[in-house]
Amino acid sequence: MKAKIGALRDNLHSSFWFIPSLITFFASVLALGMVELDRSNAVRGTAYLYSGGVEGARSMLSAIANSVLSIAGVTFSITIAALTLASGQFGPRLLRNFIRDRGNQLVLGAFIGTFMYCLLVLRSVRGVEEIRFVPHLAVTVAIGLTVLCVSALIYFIHHISQGIQASHVIANVGREFDEAVERLFPDEVGRDPQQMAGINEKQAEKEIPDFDLDSRPVAAQSGGYVQNVDGDGLMQLAVQHGCVLHLPHRPGALVIEGDALAKVWPAARFDAAMEKAVNEAFSFGVQRTDAQDALFPINQLTEIAVRALSPGINDPFTAMMCLDRQGRALALLAKREIPSGLRYDDEGHLRVVTEALTFDQAADAAFDPIRHYGGSNSGVGAHLLDIIARLAPHLRREDDRTTLRRHAAKMLQAARANLSLDFEIATVEEHHAAALRALQTRDGADIGSKSHSELHAS
């Protein structure tokens, strides 16, 4: 249930209708409240209230309603045009970022809400002599909402013109990765074996030597991309049944109906209730999200870079900007403790085995496609090596250094294979040597002295 609620919250945040509908509802309540306050004569005689007659009130409310509805249509058209441009330039997966932009949602909600407010107040104006009624306070509030809409229109023009710029798109995607790292690392699903004395991963593997022989798969009752996983619920489920759950699918993975959503060890603990509970702990959707998938924003940055490097666009500077943001993301990830895929309960029993995201996987997702499509551009290759060099001071694990050395060697190999001019190859070689010097081991041994053939062999 927790996973379903998380998916619903993310879907509402990513929808273009929820915030405008909520604002329209509150505007309707405000209209009814202002009219009732006018009927009570509680604010009559105030100098700043609208003082016109029936026809003036009707004309004022009608003009405001028509104007804001027309502007709402214009802003919606501009938003659709921006979405079309973003889809063609940055990729269709970036549309989600534009749709979930809170500024666009609030602006559209302000216009629709003001229209609904004026419509409801207009119906209360009476011109018959015996029941003449002019809601002075409500009309005054309508004028105030009009001023607010004008301000929102100015903000919207500025915001949408900035939002379609590559620098802002890249920065927003990078910010999503930063927020995902803050949420997910360390991932508190049970207790990390590194936090428990005398327990390590090798000992954990010895606890279930017959896992593959004595485990029962839990079939997925639905399919799609894994968006949310209720880790706490799965831990409690494993403790209650006295079993171990292996989760082969990380958030962001595609699951086909009938796939093994999890494996239960020992198989004797499997029952129908457990199968239902495991399925309820997973939430699926038609696309990946960054709710629990920290790799998704990196893939989005890579998609922008690869599109920029295509012959039809040929914009290496946007690709370099994506590399800058990916470097910042990897630096943030390198400083965090990567949680183990083994999770223990409070008594020290292994309960959940997950597929944890590693720095190596994040670096592969960030660098491999850009190196493949940007290998023929010496500027992109040199910049990628510069990012590797700048990552060096942020590394805490030797495995991360090894990963970056591997990517540096691959970049040099790609440059030699794709570049035809000697001075371009020499430029990449210089940046490669600088990256190796930055990635020297902590004890001071400089691996930059290794030959390129030795690096390729490693």
C-alpha positions in Angstrom: 0.0 0.0 0.0 2.9 2.4 0.8 4.3 1.9 -2.7 0.9 2.6 -4.3 0.5 5.8 -2.2 4.0 6.9 -3.3 3.2 6.2 -6.9 0.0 8.1 -6.7 1.7 11.1 -5.1 4.3 11.1 -7.9 1.6 10.8 -10.6 -0.3 13.7 -9.1 2.9 15.8 -9.0 3.6 14.9 -12.7 0.0 15.7 -13.8 -1.0 18.9 -15.5 -4.5 18.9 -14.1 -4.2 18.3 -10.3 -2.9 21.7 -9.2 -5.2 23.7 -11.5 -8.1 21.7 -10.3 -7.2 22.2 -6.7 -6.9 26.0 -7.2 -10.2 26.1 -9.1 -11.9 24.3 -6.2 -10.5 26.8 -3.6 -11.5 29.7 -5.9 -15.0 28.4 -6.0 -15.1 28.2 -2.2 -13.7 31.7 -2.0 -16.4 33.0 -4.3 -19.2 31.5 -2.3 -17.6 32.7 1.0 -17.1 36.3 -0.3 -20.8 36.4 -1.5 -22.1 35.2 1.8 -19.9 37.8 3.6 -21.4 40.5 1.4 -24.9 39.3 2.2 -24.1 39.6 5.9 -23.2 43.3 5.5 -20.2 42.8 7.7 -17.9 44.8 5.5 -20.2 47.5 4.1 -19.0 51.0 4.1 -15.3 50.2 3.7 -13.6 52.9 1.5 -11.6 50.5 -0.6 -14.4 48.3 -1.8 -15.9 48.4 -5.2 -18.7 51.0 -5.1 -20.3 50.7 -8.6 -23.9 49.5 -9.3 -25.4 46.3 -10.8 -24.5 46.9 -14.4 -21.0 48.0 -13.5 -20.4 44.8 -11.4 -21.7 42.6 -14.2 -19.6 44.3 -16.8 -16.5 44.1 -14.6 -16.9 40.4 -13.8 -17.8 39.5 -17.4 -14.7 41.4 -18.7 -12.4 39.7 -16.2 -13.9 36.2 -16.9 -13.5 36.6 -20.6 -10.0 38.0 -20.4 -8.5 35.4 -18.1 -10.1 32.6 -20.0 -8.6 33.9 -23.2 -5.2 34.3 -21.6 -5.5 30.7 -20.2 -6.0 29.4 -23.7 -2.9 31.4 -24.9 -0.7 30.1 -22.0 -1.9 26.5 -22.7 -1.0 27.0 -26.4 2.4 28.3 -25.5 2.9 25.4 -23.1 2.1 22.9 -25.9 4.5 24.6 -28.2 7.2 24.4 -25.5 6.5 20.7 -25.0 6.8 20.1 -28.8 10.1 21.9 -28.9 11.4 20.1 -25.9 10.4 16.7 -27.3 12.2 17.4 -30.5 15.3 18.9 -29.0 15.8 17.1 -25.7 13.9 13.9 -26.2 10.3 12.7 -25.3 11.3 11.5 -21.9 12.0 15.1 -20.9 8.3 16.0 -21.4 7.6 14.7 -17.9 9.9 17.4 -16.5 8.0 20.1 -18.3 4.6 18.8 -17.3 5.5 18.5 -13.7 6.9 22.0 -13.6 5.1 23.6 -10.6 5.3 27.2 -12.1 3.3 26.2 -15.2 0.7 24.4 -13.1 0.2 27.4 -10.8 -0.1 29.9 -13.6 -2.7 27.8 -15.4 -4.5 27.3 -12.1 -4.5 31.0 -11.4 -6.3 31.8 -14.7 -8.8 29.0 -14.5 -9.5 29.7 -10.8 -10.1 33.4 -11.4 -12.5 32.6 -14.3 -14.5 30.2 -12.0 -14.5 32.8 -9.2 -15.9 35.5 -11.5 -18.5 33.2 -12.9 -19.8 32.2 -9.5 -19.8 35.8 -8.2 -21.6 37.0 -11.4 -24.5 34.7 -10.8 -25.2 36.3 -7.5 -25.6 39.9 -8.9 -29.3 40.9 -8.9 -30.8 43.9 -10.7 -34.4 43.6 -9.8 -35.5 46.5 -7.5 -36.9 44.5 -4.6 -33.9 42.2 -4.4 -31.1 44.3 -5.7 -27.7 42.9 -4.6 -24.2 43.9 -5.6 -21.4 41.9 -3.9 -19.0 44.8 -3.4 -16.4 42.7 -1.5 -16.5 39.8 -4.0 -16.0 42.2 -6.9 -13.1 43.9 -5.2 -11.5 40.5 -4.6 -12.0 39.7 -8.3 -10.1 42.9 -9.2 -7.3 41.8 -6.9 -7.2 38.3 -8.6 -7.0 40.1 -11.9 -3.9 41.9 -10.8 -2.5 38.6 -9.6 -3.2 37.0 -13.0 -1.4 39.9 -14.8 1.6 39.2 -12.5 1.3 35.5 -13.2 1.3 36.2 -17.0 4.5 38.2 -16.7 6.1 35.4 -14.7 4.9 32.8 -17.1 6.5 34.5 -20.1 9.8 34.8 -18.3 9.6 31.2 -16.9 8.7 29.5 -20.2 11.4 31.4 -22.1 14.0 30.2 -19.5 12.5 26.7 -19.3 13.2 25.8 -22.9 16.9 26.8 -22.7 19.3 23.8 -22.6 21.2 25.1 -19.6 18.0 25.3 -17.4 16.8 21.9 -18.6 20.1 20.3 -17.8 20.2 22.0 -14.4 16.7 20.9 -13.5 17.5 17.3 -14.4 20.7 17.4 -12.4 18.8 18.8 -9.4 16.4 15.8 -9.6 19.4 13.5 -9.3 20.7 15.4 -6.3 17.3 15.1 -4.6 17.2 11.4 -5.5 20.6 10.8 -3.9 19.4 12.6 -0.8 16.4 10.3 -0.6 18.0 7.0 -1.4 21.5 7.0 0.0 21.9 5.4 2.4 18.8 3.3 1.6 17.4 2.3 5.0 15.8 -1.1 4.3 16.7 -3.1 7.4 20.2 -2.8 8.9 23.3 -2.6 6.7 25.7 -5.6 7.4 28.5 -3.1 7.7 26.8 -1.7 10.8 26.7 -5.0 12.5 29.9 -6.4 14.2 31.1 -9.7 12.8 28.9 -9.8 9.8 30.0 -9.3 6.2 28.7 -10.3 2.8 30.7 -13.5 2.6 29.2 -14.7 5.8 25.8 -13.8 4.6 26.2 -15.9 1.5 27.1 -18.9 3.7 23.8 -18.5 5.5 21.8 -19.5 2.4 24.0 -21.8 0.3 21.0 -23.6 -1.2 19.1 -20.4 -2.2 18.7 -21.3 -5.8 17.7 -24.9 -5.0 15.2 -24.2 -2.2 13.6 -20.9 -3.3 10.2 -20.1 -4.8 9.6 -17.3 -7.3 6.7 -14.8 -6.7 5.1 -14.1 -10.1 4.3 -10.5 -11.0 0.5 -10.1 -11.3 1.0 -6.9 -13.4 3.8 -5.4 -15.4 5.5 -2.1 -16.3 8.4 -0.1 -15.1 9.1 -0.5 -11.4 8.4 3.0 -9.9 8.2 2.4 -6.1 9.1 -0.4 -3.8 7.9 -0.6 -0.2 11.2 -1.7 1.4 10.0 -1.4 5.0 6.9 -3.5 4.1 9.0 -6.2 2.5 11.3 -6.3 5.5 8.3 -6.7 7.9 6.9 -9.4 5.6 10.1 -11.4 5.6 10.4 -11.1 9.4 6.8 -12.3 9.9 7.3 -15.3 7.7 10.8 -16.1 8.9 12.2 -16.1 5.3 14.6 -14.3 3.0 13.3 -12.3 0.0 15.5 -11.7 -3.0 14.4 -8.8 -5.2 16.0 -9.1 -8.6 14.4 -5.9 -10.1 15.7 -2.5 -9.1 13.4 0.6 -9.4 13.5 1.6 -13.1 13.6 -2.0 -14.4 10.9 -3.3 -16.8 8.9 -6.2 -15.4 6.7 -8.4 -17.6 3.6 -9.9 -16.1 4.5 -13.4 -14.9 8.2 -12.5 -14.2 9.8 -13.4 -10.9 9.1 -10.3 -8.9 10.9 -11.8 -5.9 12.2 -15.2 -4.7 11.3 -16.6 -1.3 13.7 -18.8 0.7 13.0 -21.3 2.0 10.3 -22.3 -0.5 8.1 -23.8 2.3 7.4 -20.3 3.7 5.7 -19.3 0.4 1.9 -19.0 0.4 -0.8 -17.1 -1.4 -0.9 -14.3 1.2 2.8 -13.7 0.8 2.4 -13.6 -3.0 -0.3 -10.9 -2.7 1.7 -8.9 -0.2 4.8 -8.9 -2.3 2.9 -7.7 -5.4 1.3 -4.9 -3.3 4.7 -3.8 -2.3 5.6 -2.9 -5.9 4.1 -0.1 -7.9 4.4 -0.1 -11.8 4.0 2.6 -14.4 4.3 3.2 -18.1 7.6 5.1 -17.6 10.5 5.4 -15.3 10.6 8.1 -12.5 13.2 9.4 -10.2 11.2 8.6 -7.1 13.5 5.6 -6.2 15.4 5.3 -9.5 18.6 7.4 -9.1 19.9 6.3 -12.4 17.0 7.8 -14.3 18.2 11.5 -14.2 21.6 10.3 -15.4 20.0 8.6 -18.3 18.1 11.8 -19.1 21.3 13.8 -19.1 22.9 11.2 -21.4 19.9 11.3 -23.8 20.3 15.1 -24.1 24.0 14.8 -24.7 23.6 12.0 -27.3 20.9 14.1 -29.2 23.2 17.1 -29.1 26.0 15.0 -30.7 23.8 13.8 -33.5 24.8 15.0 -37.0 21.5 16.8 -37.4 22.1 19.0 -34.4 25.9 18.9 -33.9 26.0 20.8 -30.6 29.0 19.5 -28.7 28.7 22.4 -26.1 25.4 21.1 -24.9 27.0 17.6 -24.5 29.8 19.2 -22.5 27.3 20.9 -20.3 25.6 17.5 -19.7 29.0 16.0 -18.8 29.6 18.8 -16.3 26.3 18.0 -14.6 27.0 14.3 -14.7 30.4 14.9 -13.1 28.7 16.8 -10.3 26.2 14.0 -9.9 28.9 11.3 -9.7 30.9 13.4 -7.3 27.9 13.5 -5.0 27.4 9.8 -5.3 31.1 9.1 -4.7 30.9 10.8 -1.3 27.9 8.7 -0.2 28.1 5.3 1.4 26.7 2.9 -1.2 24.3 0.6 0.8 24.8 -3.1 0.6 22.3 -5.2 -1.2 22.0 -7.4 2.0 19.6 -6.2 4.6 19.3 -7.7 8.1 16.7 -7.4 10.8 17.3 -6.2 14.4 18.3 -9.7 15.4 21.0 -10.1 12.8 19.2 -12.4 10.4 19.4 -11.8 6.7 15.9 -10.9 5.4 16.1 -9.0 2.1 18.6 -9.2 -0.8 18.3 -6.3 -3.2 20.1 -5.1 -6.3 21.9 -1.9 -5.1 23.0 0.8 -7.5 26.8 1.1 -7.7 29.1 4.0 -8.7 30.3 1.7 -11.5 26.8 1.4 -13.0 26.2 5.2 -12.7 29.5 6.0 -14.4 28.8 3.5 -17.2 25.3 5.1 -17.8 26.9 8.6 -17.8 30.0 8.0 -20.0 29.5 5.0 -22.3 26.9 6.5 -24.7 28.6 9.9 -24.8 31.9 8.3 -25.6 30.4 6.2 -28.3 28.7 9.1 -30.1 31.3 11.7 -29.2 34.4 9.8 -29.9 34.9 11.7 -33.2 34.9 15.1 -31.4 38.2 15.9 -29.7 36.6 18.6 -27.6 34.0 16.2 -26.1 36.6 13.5 -25.5 39.0 16.0 -23.8 36.1 17.3 -21.7 35.1 13.9 -20.6 38.7 13.2 -19.4 38.7 16.5 -17.6 35.5 15.5 -15.7 37.2 12.3 -14.7 40.2 14.2 -13.4 38.0 16.6 -11.5 36.2 13.6 -9.9 39.4 12.3 -8.4 39.5 14.4 -5.2 35.9 13.4 -4.4 36.6 9.6 -4.5 36.7 7.6 -1.3 36.7 4.0 -2.7 39.5 2.4 -4.7 36.9 0.6 -6.8 35.6 4.0 -8.0 39.1 5.0 -9.0 39.4 1.8 -11.0 36.1 2.5 -12.7 37.3 6.0 -13.8 40.6 4.6 -15.0 38.7 2.2 -17.2 36.6 4.9 -18.7 39.7 7.1 -19.3 41.3 4.2 -21.2 38.2 3.6 -23.2 38.0 7.3 -24.1 41.6 7.3 -25.3 41.0 4.2 -27.4 37.8 5.7 -28.9 39.7 8.9 -29.8 42.5 7.0 -31.5 40.0 5.0 -33.5 37.8 7.9 -34.6 40.0 11.0 -34.9 42.1 11.3 -38.0 44.2 14.4 -37.2 47.4 13.9 -35.2 47.0 17.1 -33.2 43.5 16.1 -32.1 44.7 12.7 -30.9 47.6 14.4 -29.1 45.2 16.7 -27.3 43.1 13.8 -26.0 46.3 12.0 -25.0 47.4 15.0 -22.9 44.0 15.1 -21.1 44.2 11.3 -20.6 47.6 11.6 -19.0 46.3 14.4 -16.7 43.3 12.3 -15.7 45.6 9.4 -14.8 47.8 11.6 -12.7 44.7 12.9 -10.8 43.6 9.3 -10.2 46.8 8.2 -8.6 46.4 5.8 -5.7 46.1 7.2 -2.1 49.5 5.9 -1.2 51.1 8.2 -3.8 51.9 5.6 -6.5 51.3 7.4 -9.8 49.6 5.1 -12.3 50.1 7.7 -15.0 53.4 6.0 -15.7 51.7 2.9 -17.0 51.7 2.5 -20.8 48.5 2.8 -22.7 48.7 -0.8 -23.8 48.8 -1.9 -20.1 45.7 0.3 -19.5 43.9 -1.3 -22.4 44.8 -4.7 -21.1 43.4 -3.9 -17.7 
